[in-house]
Amino acid sequence: MSNRFRNCVATIDLAAIRDNYRHACSLAPESRALAVVKANAYGHGAVAVARALQGVAPAFAVAIIEEAVELREAGITEPLLLLQGVNSAAALKAAARHDLTLMVHNEEQLNLLAATTLPRPVHVWLKIDTGMHRLGLPPARVDDVLAILRASSACENDIVVCTHLASADNLDSPYTKQQLDIFAACTSADDLPQSISNSAAILAWPASHRHWNRPGFMLYGYSPLTVDHPEGHALRPAMTLSSEVIAVREITAGDAVSYNNRWKADAPARIATIAIGYADGYPRCAPNGTPVLINGVEVPLAGTVTMDMITVDVTRAPGVKPGDHAQLWGPELPATRVAEAVATSAYELLTRVSARVHREYRD
Ligand SMILES: Cc1ncc(COP(=O)(O)O)c(C=O)c1O
């Protein structure tokens, strides 16, 4: 028997994720795509998403070892890349035990590999810092570092060299071309497999496509590009975040709604209260006017978002009553639109949907 009584649900369309993955592949037919399922698959549920992509995606990527172990324990046997690698001998041994592929992005990780005896060698991706300046070894170190890795008994000899782009979402920026040039220059002496593209680059920078691409955000149905782009049109949002109206009231002109009177009625109004709040991941900083759908009709947020509830102005949506369906984002109200109203990115909205929200899967 189900023990779910609250109708605050993130419904995940697994077929959409598979279709979005196939779209990423179709844009780069010479490449293979490793599905990025870090941060609980951007809030969609890492185990469910990885299982839905088994047999479709040949490999997965997560950020940290705990995420990888969760997938291994759930029976995901495909190659699994740890985008941040590991930072201790204990983590390195655990990674070897779970047959993980490790990013090596700094000298400390390189030394750790050289100094640790492992029961079996690990697969390694070497990350080069071509301009993101977050992780990665300097381009000038590539030849030396490759020599060290090749000499290390802890490292398999199927090394992949990679980098991460800082501004691929901005088609007007010259920065992506500069990063590609730096990458090409420092990897010209070897013929190792390479990886550069995130979602933005898969969609709009074909020159960055390599042996392995790394789509994340686009798998969940969104384009990260700052402008409308035809290749993004085929993507379908995979998450519908919904809840229900739990109260409706009439208020008079001058009445205020929610904490600190941030919304005031300038005429008689109807206010609906929806059972979702910032403890569920709905952004607390959402301003008045942020769009919400009730019964398919767009209505504006009215008043401060609270921990468990939001209030919306339904004066222009007659007939709204307790039990009615509210969509916070999904195919009919893209998370990118809500993100724009809130001045954040849809990456953040999706990944912050909290554990309190029940995930329901459709396939
Ligand atoms: C190294 C790396 N590769 C790929 C991705 C996937 O990026 P996106 O979600 O923009 O496709 C990320 C995400 O942050 C990342 O850190």
The ligand as a MOL file (V3000), in Angstrom:
LIG
                    3D

  0  0  0     0  0            999 V3000
M  V30 BEGIN CTAB
M  V30 COUNTS 16 16 0 0 0
M  V30 BEGIN ATOM
M  V30 1 C 33.1710 18.3750 -16.1630 0
M  V30 2 C 31.7380 18.4300 -16.5680 0
M  V30 3 N 31.3690 17.8670 -17.7340 0
M  V30 4 C 30.0890 17.8930 -18.1540 0
M  V30 5 C 29.1070 18.5080 -17.4140 0
M  V30 6 C 27.6920 18.5570 -17.9400 0
M  V30 7 O 27.3650 19.8790 -18.2260 0
M  V30 8 P 25.9050 20.2520 -18.7610 0
M  V30 9 O 24.9820 19.9040 -17.6560 0
M  V30 10 O 25.9620 21.7080 -18.9970 0
M  V30 11 O 25.6900 19.4330 -19.9680 0
M  V30 12 C 29.4500 19.1270 -16.2100 0
M  V30 13 C 28.4210 19.8170 -15.4360 0
M  V30 14 O 28.6100 20.7010 -14.6870 0
M  V30 15 C 30.7980 19.0770 -15.7690 0
M  V30 16 O 31.1790 19.6370 -14.6160 0
M  V30 END ATOM
M  V30 BEGIN BOND
M  V30 1 1 1 2
M  V30 2 1 2 3
M  V30 3 2 2 15
M  V30 4 2 3 4
M  V30 5 1 4 5
M  V30 6 1 5 6
M  V30 7 2 5 12
M  V30 8 1 6 7
M  V30 9 1 7 8
M  V30 10 2 8 9
M  V30 11 1 8 10
M  V30 12 1 8 11
M  V30 13 1 12 13
M  V30 14 1 12 15
M  V30 15 2 13 14
M  V30 16 1 15 16
M  V30 END BOND
M  V30 END CTAB
M  END
